[in-house]
Amino acid sequence: MDNPFEPFDKHSWKPWDKYVSWGGDPRTVAAQIKKVVKWGGNVNAKGDNDITPLIKASAYGYLSGVKTLFNAEAEINDKTSHKESALIVAATSDKDKVVDYLANSGANLDEKDECGLSAMERATGRRKRRIIKTLIKAGATPSRYVAICNEYE
């Protein structure tokens, strides 16, 4: 299929919701993300609450889609209207593989959301040991509450 975007569509959020079945099978979604990127969809487009395709893919744990968007120059440290980055969203959603990829690809490890919590603090509050270990290994500042998850090393 040729590029189906109307000229004004290309830079908006519309193609992402129209051509990507968020919440669907990861392989299908990865292929759909690749297609929208190939067609020239704006990888930094903002939807409701300033959610970008990278943040949405991170929330669902679509690692292949996250890699595609990152390689297409999606802004890794962009934030939602609630100041949540893709890393914070992935840590909050327990998407350890996505957290590992983002943490080792230049994401700001100590960025805080509107509640003043970092990805580390979100993971600690949820006792997500794998994510805590990944973030510490990547160089994140340990939360003062990490002691409650004493198996992070």
N, C-alpha and C positions, 0 to 999 in steps of 0.2 A: 504494500500500500504506500502510495506517495504521501508526502507530508499533508495531513488533513487540516492543519491549523489555518484559521483565518489570520490575516496579518496582525490584528489586535490581540488575538488569543495567545500568540506565541510568548508574550511576556507576562501573562497573568497566571493565576492559580488554576484556571479552568481546565487546561489539558491534564493536570495531575489528577483531578477528581474524575474527569471524563474517561481517561484511558488507563488509569491504574486502579485495580480492585483492591484497595487497602483492606487488610484483614483476610485476604485470600491466601491461597497456596503460595509459599515463598518462591518457588521456581517460576510460577506464572507472574507474580508481582515483579520479580527481578527482570524478566523478559520485557514486561510492560514498561518498567522504569528505563531500561536500555533503549526501548523504542522512542519514548518521549524525549530522552536526551538526544538520540540520533536525529529526531525531527526538529531539534532546536528549542525544546522547551526550556524555560528559564529555571535553572536548578536552584536559584535563590528566590523564587517567587514566594509570596507570603499569602497564606490562606487565613481563615478565621483564627483569631488570637495570635496572629503573626507566625503561625506554624509553617515551616519550610518543608520541602520534600525530604531533606536529610533528617530533620527532627521527627517527622512522621515515620520514616523508614526505621529510624533508631528505636522508636517506641514499640514498633511491631517486631523488632529483632531481625529485620531483613538484611543480613550481613552483606549479601551480594549486591543488593540495591544500594546500601550505604557506600560500598566500595565504588560502584558505578558513579554515584553522585559526587563522591569525593574526587574521583579521577576526572570528573567533568567540571571541577573547580567550584563545587558547592562550598559555601562559607561554613567552615567547621565550628566556629564559635558564635554563629548567629543565635539569637535568643527569641523566645516567644514573648508575648506581652506580659507573661508572668516571670520573665527573666530566666527561663529554663533553656539551657543549651541541649544539643543532641546528647552530650555525655551525661548530663543530669537526668534527662528523660530515660536514657538507656539504663542507667544505674537504678533509677526508681522503678523501672519496669522489669528488673532482673534479667536483662539481656547481656549476659556476661561476655559473649563473643564480640558483640558490638562495642561494649565498653572497652575491651582489650584493643580492638582495632582503633577506635577513636583516641584512646589514651596514648597510643603509640604512633599516632598520625598527626600530632600537633594540637590536639584539643587542650584548652585551658583547664588544667586539672583542678585548680582551686577556685574557679568561678563560682559565684553564689547566686541563688535564685532570689525572688522577691521576699522569701521568708528568711534569707540569710544562711541558707544551707547549700553546701557543695555536694558534688556527686558522692564524695567520701562520707559525708554526714548523712546523706539519704541512704546509702548502702548500710552504714552502721546502724541507723535507726531500724532498718529492716533485717538486721543480722545476716547480711549477704556476704558470707566469708570469701567466696571466690572473687567477688567484685572488689572487696576490701583489699585482698591480696594483690589483685591486678593493679589497682590504683596505687598502692604503696610501691609496688615494683616499678611502676611508671614514673614515680617521683611525686605523687600527691602528698600534701601535708596530712598526716594522720589526724583523725578526729580525736578530741579528748575523750571520746566515749568508746574508742576502739578496744579498750581493755575488756569491755563486756563480750567482745568477740575474740577471745584470747587465742584462737587457733589460726590467726591470719598469717603467721609466719611459718 
